[in-house]
Amino acid sequence: MSAVCKVIEGEPLNAKDKYSFDHPPVQSAEDWNKLLDQTRTDAERFVSLVEQLPDSRLTETFADEK
């Protein structure tokens, strides 16, 4: 999600599908809670950025078409 947020903020898309699920192993309840907290934080940031987008940007190409 952070790669998408960066694109909305004007940076180039710099992400690879093969890394989409790379993260440290979840080995405890604390690890799980940290992952949930980070996911919520990322989602809230994304929502905030999308809410600020002008409607015209919603129909534009998101990133480099390939």
N, C-alpha and C positions, 0 to 999 in steps of 0.2 A: 504494500500500500504506500510505503514511503516513496517509491519510484514514481508512482502516479501523482502524488502530491508535488513532487519536484517538477514534473512536467507542467502541472497546472500553474506553478509559480514561475514558469518560463525557462526551466532548464531542459536540456535535451533528454530524451528517453535513454536511460542507461541501466537496463535490467535484462536479465535472461531468464527464460522459463525454467531452465534446468536448476536455477537457484531459488525458485519460488518457495520451496519447502525446506530449505536449509536453515536449521537453527540448532542450538545446543540441545542435547537430550533432556527430556523432562524426567527427572529422577526423584522428585519430591513434590509435595503439595505446594511448597514455597516456589519451586520452579514453575509449576502450573499457574499459580496465581500471578507471578511476574509476567508470564506469557499472556494471560488474560488481560492484565493491566495495560501492557504495551499494545495489544490489539485494540482495546477500547480507546486508548489515547490516539493511535493512528487513525481509527475510524472517525473520532470526533474532529481531528484535524482535517480529514478528507471532507467531511460534511461541511465544516466551516468554509473551506476553500470553494467548494461547489456552490454554496449559498451566495458567495460573493461574485461568482462569475456572471457576466452579462449574458442574457439569453442568446445573443448572437454567437457566443463561443460554444454553446451546446450543440450547434449543428456543424461546427468546423471539424476538420480532421484533427484528431487528438494528438498524434505524433507522426513521425515520418512514415508514410505509407510504403509498405514493402510487400 
